Amino acid sequence: MESSKETQQKYIAIKALENGVTIIGLTRGKDTKFHHSEKLDKGEVMIAQFTEHTSAMKIRGKAEIFTEYGNVQSGT
């Protein structure tokens, strides 16, 4: 498992390509649960960070996601 310091350095950027893009943070640990959500409108950008509490993010709607591994588009 990664150390807490390494995990907290992982960021992604999400750019909404339409109104109402939803970003949902999922918890880390034995039981995965929703713990936070945000809505973005077209053109808005959110910088999100993976932490010791956030292990995954679900993105609903048309958005461009920028990661250290490359870019991907959701909702296509």
N, CA, C and O atoms as a Maestro MAE file, in Angstrom:
{
 s_m_m2io_version
 :::
 2.0.0
}

f_m_ct {
 s_m_title
 :::
 protein
 m_atom[304] {
  # First column is atom index #
  i_m_mmod_type
  r_m_x_coord
  r_m_y_coord
  r_m_z_coord
  i_m_residue_number
  s_m_chain_name
  s_m_pdb_residue_name
  s_m_pdb_atom_name
  i_m_atomic_number
  :::
  1 25 0.834 -1.182 0.000 1 A "MET " " N  " 7
  2 3 0.000 0.000 0.000 1 A "MET " " CA " 6
  3 2 0.875 1.240 0.000 1 A "MET " " C  " 6
  4 15 1.920 1.269 0.651 1 A "MET " " O  " 8
  5 25 0.457 2.255 -0.721 2 A "GLU " " N  " 7
  6 3 1.236 3.488 -0.796 2 A "GLU " " CA " 6
  7 2 1.237 4.204 0.543 2 A "GLU " " C  " 6
  8 15 0.294 4.090 1.326 2 A "GLU " " O  " 8
  9 25 2.306 4.941 0.795 3 A "SER " " N  " 7
  10 3 2.326 5.745 2.014 3 A "SER " " CA " 6
  11 2 1.356 6.902 1.870 3 A "SER " " C  " 6
  12 15 0.992 7.293 0.761 3 A "SER " " O  " 8
  13 25 0.946 7.440 3.001 4 A "SER " " N  " 7
  14 3 -0.009 8.548 3.012 4 A "SER " " CA " 6
  15 2 0.526 9.735 2.219 4 A "SER " " C  " 6
  16 15 -0.231 10.386 1.500 4 A "SER " " O  " 8
  17 25 1.816 10.025 2.339 5 A "LYS " " N  " 7
  18 3 2.411 11.166 1.642 5 A "LYS " " CA " 6
  19 2 2.320 10.986 0.123 5 A "LYS " " C  " 6
  20 15 1.978 11.927 -0.593 5 A "LYS " " O  " 8
  21 25 2.626 9.775 -0.370 6 A "GLU " " N  " 7
  22 3 2.542 9.522 -1.813 6 A "GLU " " CA " 6
  23 2 1.104 9.634 -2.309 6 A "GLU " " C  " 6
  24 15 0.859 10.220 -3.363 6 A "GLU " " O  " 8
  25 25 0.169 9.088 -1.574 7 A "THR " " N  " 7
  26 3 -1.235 9.118 -1.966 7 A "THR " " CA " 6
  27 2 -1.727 10.551 -2.075 7 A "THR " " C  " 6
  28 15 -2.450 10.883 -3.014 7 A "THR " " O  " 8
  29 25 -1.355 11.399 -1.143 8 A "GLN " " N  " 7
  30 3 -1.848 12.763 -1.122 8 A "GLN " " CA " 6
  31 2 -1.252 13.621 -2.229 8 A "GLN " " C  " 6
  32 15 -1.680 14.761 -2.407 8 A "GLN " " O  " 8
  33 25 -0.292 13.117 -2.967 9 A "GLN " " N  " 7
  34 3 0.293 13.886 -4.058 9 A "GLN " " CA " 6
  35 2 -0.375 13.582 -5.394 9 A "GLN " " C  " 6
  36 15 -0.003 14.178 -6.404 9 A "GLN " " O  " 8
  37 25 -1.339 12.683 -5.432 10 A "LYS " " N  " 7
  38 3 -2.025 12.308 -6.671 10 A "LYS " " CA " 6
  39 2 -3.204 13.247 -6.913 10 A "LYS " " C  " 6
  40 15 -4.150 13.290 -6.127 10 A "LYS " " O  " 8
  41 25 -3.134 13.989 -8.003 11 A "TYR " " N  " 7
  42 3 -4.186 14.936 -8.357 11 A "TYR " " CA " 6
  43 2 -4.744 14.593 -9.724 11 A "TYR " " C  " 6
  44 15 -4.055 14.013 -10.563 11 A "TYR " " O  " 8
  45 25 -6.016 14.962 -9.942 12 A "ILE " " N  " 7
  46 3 -6.583 14.943 -11.283 12 A "ILE " " CA " 6
  47 2 -7.311 16.276 -11.479 12 A "ILE " " C  " 6
  48 15 -7.749 16.906 -10.517 12 A "ILE " " O  " 8
  49 25 -7.428 16.685 -12.728 13 A "ALA " " N  " 7
  50 3 -8.202 17.881 -13.065 13 A "ALA " " CA " 6
  51 2 -9.383 17.424 -13.905 13 A "ALA " " C  " 6
  52 15 -9.235 16.588 -14.796 13 A "ALA " " O  " 8
  53 25 -10.559 17.980 -13.616 14 A "ILE " " N  " 7
  54 3 -11.774 17.634 -14.331 14 A "ILE " " CA " 6
  55 2 -12.358 18.910 -14.914 14 A "ILE " " C  " 6
  56 15 -12.634 19.863 -14.186 14 A "ILE " " O  " 8
  57 25 -12.545 18.927 -16.231 15 A "LYS " " N  " 7
  58 3 -13.144 20.082 -16.906 15 A "LYS " " CA " 6
  59 2 -14.508 19.664 -17.455 15 A "LYS " " C  " 6
  60 15 -14.600 18.754 -18.279 15 A "LYS " " O  " 8
  61 25 -15.563 20.333 -16.993 16 A "ALA " " N  " 7
  62 3 -16.922 20.024 -17.436 16 A "ALA " " CA " 6
  63 2 -17.116 20.497 -18.873 16 A "ALA " " C  " 6
  64 15 -16.801 21.640 -19.205 16 A "ALA " " O  " 8
  65 25 -17.633 19.619 -19.715 17 A "LEU " " N  " 7
  66 3 -17.929 19.953 -21.105 17 A "LEU " " CA " 6
  67 2 -19.428 20.186 -21.313 17 A "LEU " " C  " 6
  68 15 -19.869 20.472 -22.426 17 A "LEU " " O  " 8
  69 25 -20.205 20.062 -20.230 18 A "GLU " " N  " 7
  70 3 -21.639 20.341 -20.248 18 A "GLU " " CA " 6
  71 2 -22.052 20.732 -18.832 18 A "GLU " " C  " 6
  72 15 -21.303 20.506 -17.881 18 A "GLU " " O  " 8
  73 25 -23.218 21.305 -18.693 19 A "ASN " " N  " 7
  74 3 -23.741 21.651 -17.370 19 A "ASN " " CA " 6
  75 2 -24.137 20.392 -16.610 19 A "ASN " " C  " 6
  76 15 -24.603 19.419 -17.203 19 A "ASN " " O  " 8
  77 25 -23.948 20.418 -15.295 20 A "GLY " " N  " 7
  78 3 -24.426 19.334 -14.439 20 A "GLY " " CA " 6
  79 2 -23.525 18.136 -14.325 20 A "GLY " " C  " 6
  80 15 -24.003 17.059 -13.969 20 A "GLY " " O  " 8
  81 25 -22.234 18.263 -14.609 21 A "VAL " " N  " 7
  82 3 -21.297 17.147 -14.426 21 A "VAL " " CA " 6
  83 2 -21.154 16.892 -12.922 21 A "VAL " " C  " 6
  84 15 -20.907 17.820 -12.152 21 A "VAL " " O  " 8
  85 25 -21.310 15.648 -12.516 22 A "THR " " N  " 7
  86 3 -21.230 15.281 -11.100 22 A "THR " " CA " 6
  87 2 -19.946 14.516 -10.830 22 A "THR " " C  " 6
  88 15 -19.589 13.597 -11.567 22 A "THR " " O  " 8
  89 25 -19.253 14.907 -9.763 23 A "ILE " " N  " 7
  90 3 -18.042 14.224 -9.319 23 A "ILE " " CA " 6
  91 2 -18.337 13.669 -7.932 23 A "ILE " " C  " 6
  92 15 -18.731 14.412 -7.033 23 A "ILE " " O  " 8
  93 25 -18.147 12.362 -7.757 24 A "ILE " " N  " 7
  94 3 -18.449 11.702 -6.489 24 A "ILE " " CA " 6
  95 2 -17.169 11.065 -5.958 24 A "ILE " " C  " 6
  96 15 -16.521 10.285 -6.656 24 A "ILE " " O  " 8
  97 25 -16.809 11.400 -4.720 25 A "GLY " " N  " 7
  98 3 -15.648 10.793 -4.066 25 A "GLY " " CA " 6
  99 2 -16.061 9.533 -3.342 25 A "GLY " " C  " 6
  100 15 -17.095 9.503 -2.675 25 A "GLY " " O  " 8
  101 25 -15.255 8.491 -3.470 26 A "LEU " " N  " 7
  102 3 -15.519 7.209 -2.819 26 A "LEU " " CA " 6
  103 2 -14.450 6.939 -1.767 26 A "LEU " " C  " 6
  104 15 -13.274 7.244 -1.970 26 A "LEU " " O  " 8
  105 25 -14.868 6.367 -0.648 27 A "THR " " N  " 7
  106 3 -13.951 6.158 0.472 27 A "THR " " CA " 6
  107 2 -13.005 4.993 0.224 27 A "THR " " C  " 6
  108 15 -13.242 4.126 -0.617 27 A "THR " " O  " 8
  109 25 -11.949 5.013 0.975 28 A "ARG " " N  " 7
  110 3 -10.948 3.954 0.992 28 A "ARG " " CA " 6
  111 2 -11.274 3.036 2.166 28 A "ARG " " C  " 6
  112 15 -11.870 3.482 3.146 28 A "ARG " " O  " 8
  113 25 -10.904 1.794 2.086 29 A "GLY " " N  " 7
  114 3 -11.072 0.904 3.232 29 A "GLY " " CA " 6
  115 2 -11.903 -0.320 2.930 29 A "GLY " " C  " 6
  116 15 -12.161 -0.653 1.773 29 A "GLY " " O  " 8
  117 25 -12.316 -0.982 3.995 30 A "LYS " " N  " 7
  118 3 -13.040 -2.247 3.904 30 A "LYS " " CA " 6
  119 2 -14.354 -2.108 3.135 30 A "LYS " " C  " 6
  120 15 -14.669 -2.943 2.286 30 A "LYS " " O  " 8
  121 25 -15.117 -1.057 3.429 31 A "ASP " " N  " 7
  122 3 -16.383 -0.798 2.741 31 A "ASP " " CA " 6
  123 2 -16.274 0.498 1.952 31 A "ASP " " C  " 6
  124 15 -16.027 1.558 2.525 31 A "ASP " " O  " 8
  125 25 -16.459 0.415 0.634 32 A "THR " " N  " 7
  126 3 -16.416 1.618 -0.205 32 A "THR " " CA " 6
  127 2 -17.767 2.317 -0.135 32 A "THR " " C  " 6
  128 15 -18.807 1.703 -0.374 32 A "THR " " O  " 8
  129 25 -17.743 3.619 0.198 33 A "LYS " " N  " 7
  130 3 -18.966 4.399 0.315 33 A "LYS " " CA " 6
  131 2 -18.761 5.761 -0.336 33 A "LYS " " C  " 6
  132 15 -17.632 6.229 -0.481 33 A "LYS " " O  " 8
  133 25 -19.868 6.390 -0.727 34 A "PHE " " N  " 7
  134 3 -19.812 7.763 -1.205 34 A "PHE " " CA " 6
  135 2 -19.530 8.665 -0.015 34 A "PHE " " C  " 6
  136 15 -20.122 8.484 1.049 34 A "PHE " " O  " 8
  137 25 -18.626 9.644 -0.178 35 A "HIS " " N  " 7
  138 3 -18.399 10.556 0.935 35 A "HIS " " CA " 6
  139 2 -18.479 12.022 0.548 35 A "HIS " " C  " 6
  140 15 -18.517 12.883 1.427 35 A "HIS " " O  " 8
  141 25 -18.506 12.330 -0.743 36 A "HIS " " N  " 7
  142 3 -18.546 13.734 -1.155 36 A "HIS " " CA " 6
  143 2 -18.990 13.813 -2.607 36 A "HIS " " C  " 6
  144 15 -18.660 12.938 -3.408 36 A "HIS " " O  " 8
  145 25 -19.734 14.856 -2.949 37 A "SER " " N  " 7
  146 3 -20.070 15.056 -4.362 37 A "SER " " CA " 6
  147 2 -20.062 16.550 -4.677 37 A "SER " " C  " 6
  148 15 -20.317 17.394 -3.818 37 A "SER " " O  " 8
  149 25 -19.765 16.838 -5.924 38 A "GLU " " N  " 7
  150 3 -19.723 18.213 -6.450 38 A "GLU " " CA " 6
  151 2 -20.400 18.221 -7.803 38 A "GLU " " C  " 6
  152 15 -20.398 17.214 -8.511 38 A "GLU " " O  " 8
  153 25 -20.981 19.353 -8.164 39 A "LYS " " N  " 7
  154 3 -21.550 19.540 -9.509 39 A "LYS " " CA " 6
  155 2 -20.794 20.666 -10.185 39 A "LYS " " C  " 6
  156 15 -20.511 21.700 -9.579 39 A "LYS " " O  " 8
  157 25 -20.471 20.445 -11.457 40 A "LEU " " N  " 7
  158 3 -19.788 21.460 -12.264 40 A "LEU " " CA " 6
  159 2 -20.665 21.842 -13.442 40 A "LEU " " C  " 6
  160 15 -21.397 21.010 -13.978 40 A "LEU " " O  " 8
  161 25 -20.587 23.099 -13.840 41 A "ASP " " N  " 7
  162 3 -21.242 23.554 -15.055 41 A "ASP " " CA " 6
  163 2 -20.207 23.685 -16.166 41 A "ASP " " C  " 6
  164 15 -19.004 23.720 -15.906 41 A "ASP " " O  " 8
  165 25 -20.682 23.756 -17.395 42 A "LYS " " N  " 7
  166 3 -19.811 23.797 -18.563 42 A "LYS " " CA " 6
  167 2 -18.712 24.843 -18.392 42 A "LYS " " C  " 6
  168 15 -18.972 25.999 -18.056 42 A "LYS " " O  " 8
  169 25 -17.477 24.401 -18.634 43 A "GLY " " N  " 7
  170 3 -16.324 25.286 -18.548 43 A "GLY " " CA " 6
  171 2 -15.668 25.320 -17.180 43 A "GLY " " C  " 6
  172 15 -14.526 25.764 -17.062 43 A "GLY " " O  " 8
  173 25 -16.361 24.864 -16.143 44 A "GLU " " N  " 7
  174 3 -15.763 24.855 -14.808 44 A "GLU " " CA " 6
  175 2 -14.740 23.733 -14.697 44 A "GLU " " C  " 6
  176 15 -14.876 22.679 -15.317 44 A "GLU " " O  " 8
  177 25 -13.724 23.984 -13.900 45 A "VAL " " N  " 7
  178 3 -12.641 23.017 -13.692 45 A "VAL " " CA " 6
  179 2 -12.505 22.766 -12.199 45 A "VAL " " C  " 6
  180 15 -12.572 23.693 -11.393 45 A "VAL " " O  " 8
  181 25 -12.313 21.505 -11.841 46 A "MET " " N  " 7
  182 3 -12.063 21.142 -10.456 46 A "MET " " CA " 6
  183 2 -10.760 20.361 -10.400 46 A "MET " " C  " 6
  184 15 -10.526 19.460 -11.206 46 A "MET " " O  " 8
  185 25 -9.919 20.713 -9.444 47 A "ILE " " N  " 7
  186 3 -8.706 19.955 -9.172 47 A "ILE " " CA " 6
  187 2 -9.023 19.081 -7.964 47 A "ILE " " C  " 6
  188 15 -9.376 19.600 -6.904 47 A "ILE " " O  " 8
  189 25 -8.902 17.773 -8.107 48 A "ALA " " N  " 7
  190 3 -9.239 16.835 -7.037 48 A "ALA " " CA " 6
  191 2 -7.990 16.062 -6.624 48 A "ALA " " C  " 6
  192 15 -7.085 15.834 -7.426 48 A "ALA " " O  " 8
  193 25 -7.965 15.670 -5.368 49 A "GLN " " N  " 7
  194 3 -6.796 14.994 -4.804 49 A "GLN " " CA " 6
  195 2 -7.212 13.663 -4.184 49 A "GLN " " C  " 6
  196 15 -8.204 13.585 -3.459 49 A "GLN " " O  " 8
  197 25 -6.444 12.623 -4.479 50 A "PHE " " N  " 7
  198 3 -6.639 11.352 -3.800 50 A "PHE " " CA " 6
  199 2 -5.944 11.460 -2.443 50 A "PHE " " C  " 6
  200 15 -4.815 11.942 -2.351 50 A "PHE " " O  " 8
  201 25 -6.624 11.010 -1.398 51 A "THR " " N  " 7
  202 3 -6.109 11.138 -0.033 51 A "THR " " CA " 6
  203 2 -6.198 9.793 0.681 51 A "THR " " C  " 6
  204 15 -6.563 8.781 0.083 51 A "THR " " O  " 8
  205 25 -5.866 9.798 1.944 52 A "GLU " " N  " 7
  206 3 -6.006 8.564 2.718 52 A "GLU " " CA " 6
  207 2 -7.477 8.199 2.905 52 A "GLU " " C  " 6
  208 15 -7.778 7.067 3.283 52 A "GLU " " O  " 8
  209 25 -8.403 9.131 2.649 53 A "HIS " " N  " 7
  210 3 -9.836 8.855 2.758 53 A "HIS " " CA " 6
  211 2 -10.496 8.627 1.404 53 A "HIS " " C  " 6
  212 15 -11.519 7.945 1.333 53 A "HIS " " O  " 8
  213 25 -9.939 9.182 0.326 54 A "THR " " N  " 7
  214 3 -10.527 9.067 -1.016 54 A "THR " " CA " 6
  215 2 -9.696 8.125 -1.874 54 A "THR " " C  " 6
  216 15 -8.524 8.387 -2.144 54 A "THR " " O  " 8
  217 25 -10.317 7.015 -2.305 55 A "SER " " N  " 7
  218 3 -9.592 6.043 -3.114 55 A "SER " " CA " 6
  219 2 -10.029 6.045 -4.569 55 A "SER " " C  " 6
  220 15 -9.308 5.558 -5.440 55 A "SER " " O  " 8
  221 25 -11.219 6.599 -4.834 56 A "ALA " " N  " 7
  222 3 -11.743 6.590 -6.201 56 A "ALA " " CA " 6
  223 2 -12.690 7.762 -6.390 56 A "ALA " " C  " 6
  224 15 -13.220 8.321 -5.429 56 A "ALA " " O  " 8
  225 25 -12.890 8.123 -7.659 57 A "MET " " N  " 7
  226 3 -13.849 9.164 -8.005 57 A "MET " " CA " 6
  227 2 -14.694 8.683 -9.169 57 A "MET " " C  " 6
  228 15 -14.197 8.069 -10.113 57 A "MET " " O  " 8
  229 25 -15.975 8.974 -9.081 58 A "LYS " " N  " 7
  230 3 -16.913 8.641 -10.149 58 A "LYS " " CA " 6
  231 2 -17.324 9.958 -10.786 58 A "LYS " " C  " 6
  232 15 -17.711 10.899 -10.093 58 A "LYS " " O  " 8
  233 25 -17.238 10.019 -12.114 59 A "ILE " " N  " 7
  234 3 -17.571 11.247 -12.833 59 A "ILE " " CA " 6
  235 2 -18.721 10.932 -13.778 59 A "ILE " " C  " 6
  236 15 -18.605 10.078 -14.657 59 A "ILE " " O  " 8
  237 25 -19.830 11.635 -13.584 60 A "ARG " " N  " 7
  238 3 -21.034 11.418 -14.378 60 A "ARG " " CA " 6
  239 2 -21.285 12.661 -15.231 60 A "ARG " " C  " 6
  240 15 -21.371 13.773 -14.708 60 A "ARG " " O  " 8
  241 25 -21.400 12.470 -16.533 61 A "GLY " " N  " 7
  242 3 -21.614 13.577 -17.457 61 A "GLY " " CA " 6
  243 2 -20.421 13.728 -18.383 61 A "GLY " " C  " 6
  244 15 -19.438 12.995 -18.278 61 A "GLY " " O  " 8
  245 25 -20.520 14.681 -19.282 62 A "LYS " " N  " 7
  246 3 -19.481 14.888 -20.281 62 A "LYS " " CA " 6
  247 2 -18.393 15.801 -19.716 62 A "LYS " " C  " 6
  248 15 -18.629 16.976 -19.435 62 A "LYS " " O  " 8
  249 25 -17.197 15.233 -19.557 63 A "ALA " " N  " 7
  250 3 -16.083 15.973 -18.971 63 A "ALA " " CA " 6
  251 2 -14.769 15.457 -19.529 63 A "ALA " " C  " 6
  252 15 -14.676 14.332 -20.020 63 A "ALA " " O  " 8
  253 25 -13.769 16.298 -19.441 64 A "GLU " " N  " 7
  254 3 -12.408 15.890 -19.788 64 A "GLU " " CA " 6
  255 2 -11.642 15.751 -18.478 64 A "GLU " " C  " 6
  256 15 -11.662 16.650 -17.637 64 A "GLU " " O  " 8
  257 25 -10.965 14.612 -18.313 65 A "ILE " " N  " 7
  258 3 -10.238 14.323 -17.082 65 A "ILE " " CA " 6
  259 2 -8.755 14.244 -17.416 65 A "ILE " " C  " 6
  260 15 -8.342 13.496 -18.302 65 A "ILE " " O  " 8
  261 25 -7.967 15.023 -16.696 66 A "PHE " " N  " 7
  262 3 -6.523 15.086 -16.910 66 A "PHE " " CA " 6
  263 2 -5.833 14.412 -15.732 66 A "PHE " " C  " 6
  264 15 -6.033 14.804 -14.583 66 A "PHE " " O  " 8
  265 25 -5.011 13.386 -16.021 67 A "THR " " N  " 7
  266 3 -4.287 12.667 -14.975 67 A "THR " " CA " 6
  267 2 -2.819 12.564 -15.362 67 A "THR " " C  " 6
  268 15 -2.429 12.911 -16.476 67 A "THR " " O  " 8
  269 25 -2.027 12.088 -14.440 68 A "GLU " " N  " 7
  270 3 -0.612 11.877 -14.740 68 A "GLU " " CA " 6
  271 2 -0.414 10.748 -15.756 68 A "GLU " " C  " 6
  272 15 0.662 10.618 -16.338 68 A "GLU " " O  " 8
  273 25 -1.450 9.934 -15.967 69 A "TYR " " N  " 7
  274 3 -1.372 8.811 -16.898 69 A "TYR " " CA " 6
  275 2 -1.894 9.158 -18.282 69 A "TYR " " C  " 6
  276 15 -1.796 8.350 -19.206 69 A "TYR " " O  " 8
  277 25 -2.445 10.348 -18.430 70 A "GLY " " N  " 7
  278 3 -2.999 10.784 -19.698 70 A "GLY " " CA " 6
  279 2 -4.362 11.412 -19.498 70 A "GLY " " C  " 6
  280 15 -4.792 11.633 -18.366 70 A "GLY " " O  " 8
  281 25 -5.039 11.699 -20.594 71 A "ASN " " N  " 7
  282 3 -6.349 12.338 -20.547 71 A "ASN " " CA " 6
  283 2 -7.413 11.371 -21.043 71 A "ASN " " C  " 6
  284 15 -7.154 10.511 -21.885 71 A "ASN " " O  " 8
  285 25 -8.608 11.532 -20.505 72 A "VAL " " N  " 7
  286 3 -9.732 10.704 -20.930 72 A "VAL " " CA " 6
  287 2 -10.985 11.582 -20.901 72 A "VAL " " C  " 6
  288 15 -11.063 12.550 -20.144 72 A "VAL " " O  " 8
  289 25 -11.961 11.228 -21.737 73 A "GLN " " N  " 7
  290 3 -13.198 11.992 -21.785 73 A "GLN " " CA " 6
  291 2 -14.338 11.079 -21.323 73 A "GLN " " C  " 6
  292 15 -14.455 9.944 -21.783 73 A "GLN " " O  " 8
  293 25 -15.166 11.578 -20.421 74 A "SER " " N  " 7
  294 3 -16.324 10.814 -19.946 74 A "SER " " CA " 6
  295 2 -17.577 11.294 -20.687 74 A "SER " " C  " 6
  296 15 -17.600 12.371 -21.284 74 A "SER " " O  " 8
  297 25 -18.608 10.460 -20.624 75 A "GLY " " N  " 7
  298 3 -19.899 10.849 -21.188 75 A "GLY " " CA " 6
  299 2 -19.959 10.853 -22.690 75 A "GLY " " C  " 6
  300 15 -20.818 11.520 -23.268 75 A "GLY " " O  " 8
  301 25 -19.066 10.122 -23.350 76 A "THR " " N  " 7
  302 3 -19.092 10.085 -24.816 76 A "THR " " CA " 6
  303 2 -19.752 8.822 -25.313 76 A "THR " " C  " 6
  304 15 -19.864 8.619 -26.522 76 A "THR " " O  " 8
  :::
 }
 m_bond[303] {
  # First column is bond index #
  i_m_from
  i_m_to
  i_m_order
  :::
  1 1 2 1
  2 2 3 1
  3 3 4 2
  4 3 5 1
  5 5 6 1
  6 6 7 1
  7 7 8 2
  8 7 9 1
  9 9 10 1
  10 10 11 1
  11 11 12 2
  12 11 13 1
  13 13 14 1
  14 14 15 1
  15 15 16 2
  16 15 17 1
  17 17 18 1
  18 18 19 1
  19 19 20 2
  20 19 21 1
  21 21 22 1
  22 22 23 1
  23 23 24 2
  24 23 25 1
  25 25 26 1
  26 26 27 1
  27 27 28 2
  28 27 29 1
  29 29 30 1
  30 30 31 1
  31 31 32 2
  32 31 33 1
  33 33 34 1
  34 34 35 1
  35 35 36 2
  36 35 37 1
  37 37 38 1
  38 38 39 1
  39 39 40 2
  40 39 41 1
  41 41 42 1
  42 42 43 1
  43 43 44 2
  44 43 45 1
  45 45 46 1
  46 46 47 1
  47 47 48 2
  48 47 49 1
  49 49 50 1
  50 50 51 1
  51 51 52 2
  52 51 53 1
  53 53 54 1
  54 54 55 1
  55 55 56 2
  56 55 57 1
  57 57 58 1
  58 58 59 1
  59 59 60 2
  60 59 61 1
  61 61 62 1
  62 62 63 1
  63 63 64 2
  64 63 65 1
  65 65 66 1
  66 66 67 1
  67 67 68 2
  68 67 69 1
  69 69 70 1
  70 70 71 1
  71 71 72 2
  72 71 73 1
  73 73 74 1
  74 74 75 1
  75 75 76 2
  76 75 77 1
  77 77 78 1
  78 78 79 1
  79 79 80 2
  80 79 81 1
  81 81 82 1
  82 82 83 1
  83 83 84 2
  84 83 85 1
  85 85 86 1
  86 86 87 1
  87 87 88 2
  88 87 89 1
  89 89 90 1
  90 90 91 1
  91 91 92 2
  92 91 93 1
  93 93 94 1
  94 94 95 1
  95 95 96 2
  96 95 97 1
  97 97 98 1
  98 98 99 1
  99 99 100 2
  100 99 101 1
  101 101 102 1
  102 102 103 1
  103 103 104 2
  104 103 105 1
  105 105 106 1
  106 106 107 1
  107 107 108 2
  108 107 109 1
  109 109 110 1
  110 110 111 1
  111 111 112 2
  112 111 113 1
  113 113 114 1
  114 114 115 1
  115 115 116 2
  116 115 117 1
  117 117 118 1
  118 118 119 1
  119 119 120 2
  120 119 121 1
  121 121 122 1
  122 122 123 1
  123 123 124 2
  124 123 125 1
  125 125 126 1
  126 126 127 1
  127 127 128 2
  128 127 129 1
  129 129 130 1
  130 130 131 1
  131 131 132 2
  132 131 133 1
  133 133 134 1
  134 134 135 1
  135 135 136 2
  136 135 137 1
  137 137 138 1
  138 138 139 1
  139 139 140 2
  140 139 141 1
  141 141 142 1
  142 142 143 1
  143 143 144 2
  144 143 145 1
  145 145 146 1
  146 146 147 1
  147 147 148 2
  148 147 149 1
  149 149 150 1
  150 150 151 1
  151 151 152 2
  152 151 153 1
  153 153 154 1
  154 154 155 1
  155 155 156 2
  156 155 157 1
  157 157 158 1
  158 158 159 1
  159 159 160 2
  160 159 161 1
  161 161 162 1
  162 162 163 1
  163 163 164 2
  164 163 165 1
  165 165 166 1
  166 166 167 1
  167 167 168 2
  168 167 169 1
  169 169 170 1
  170 170 171 1
  171 171 172 2
  172 171 173 1
  173 173 174 1
  174 174 175 1
  175 175 176 2
  176 175 177 1
  177 177 178 1
  178 178 179 1
  179 179 180 2
  180 179 181 1
  181 181 182 1
  182 182 183 1
  183 183 184 2
  184 183 185 1
  185 185 186 1
  186 186 187 1
  187 187 188 2
  188 187 189 1
  189 189 190 1
  190 190 191 1
  191 191 192 2
  192 191 193 1
  193 193 194 1
  194 194 195 1
  195 195 196 2
  196 195 197 1
  197 197 198 1
  198 198 199 1
  199 199 200 2
  200 199 201 1
  201 201 202 1
  202 202 203 1
  203 203 204 2
  204 203 205 1
  205 205 206 1
  206 206 207 1
  207 207 208 2
  208 207 209 1
  209 209 210 1
  210 210 211 1
  211 211 212 2
  212 211 213 1
  213 213 214 1
  214 214 215 1
  215 215 216 2
  216 215 217 1
  217 217 218 1
  218 218 219 1
  219 219 220 2
  220 219 221 1
  221 221 222 1
  222 222 223 1
  223 223 224 2
  224 223 225 1
  225 225 226 1
  226 226 227 1
  227 227 228 2
  228 227 229 1
  229 229 230 1
  230 230 231 1
  231 231 232 2
  232 231 233 1
  233 233 234 1
  234 234 235 1
  235 235 236 2
  236 235 237 1
  237 237 238 1
  238 238 239 1
  239 239 240 2
  240 239 241 1
  241 241 242 1
  242 242 243 1
  243 243 244 2
  244 243 245 1
  245 245 246 1
  246 246 247 1
  247 247 248 2
  248 247 249 1
  249 249 250 1
  250 250 251 1
  251 251 252 2
  252 251 253 1
  253 253 254 1
  254 254 255 1
  255 255 256 2
  256 255 257 1
  257 257 258 1
  258 258 259 1
  259 259 260 2
  260 259 261 1
  261 261 262 1
  262 262 263 1
  263 263 264 2
  264 263 265 1
  265 265 266 1
  266 266 267 1
  267 267 268 2
  268 267 269 1
  269 269 270 1
  270 270 271 1
  271 271 272 2
  272 271 273 1
  273 273 274 1
  274 274 275 1
  275 275 276 2
  276 275 277 1
  277 277 278 1
  278 278 279 1
  279 279 280 2
  280 279 281 1
  281 281 282 1
  282 282 283 1
  283 283 284 2
  284 283 285 1
  285 285 286 1
  286 286 287 1
  287 287 288 2
  288 287 289 1
  289 289 290 1
  290 290 291 1
  291 291 292 2
  292 291 293 1
  293 293 294 1
  294 294 295 1
  295 295 296 2
  296 295 297 1
  297 297 298 1
  298 298 299 1
  299 299 300 2
  300 299 301 1
  301 301 302 1
  302 302 303 1
  303 303 304 2
  :::
 }
}
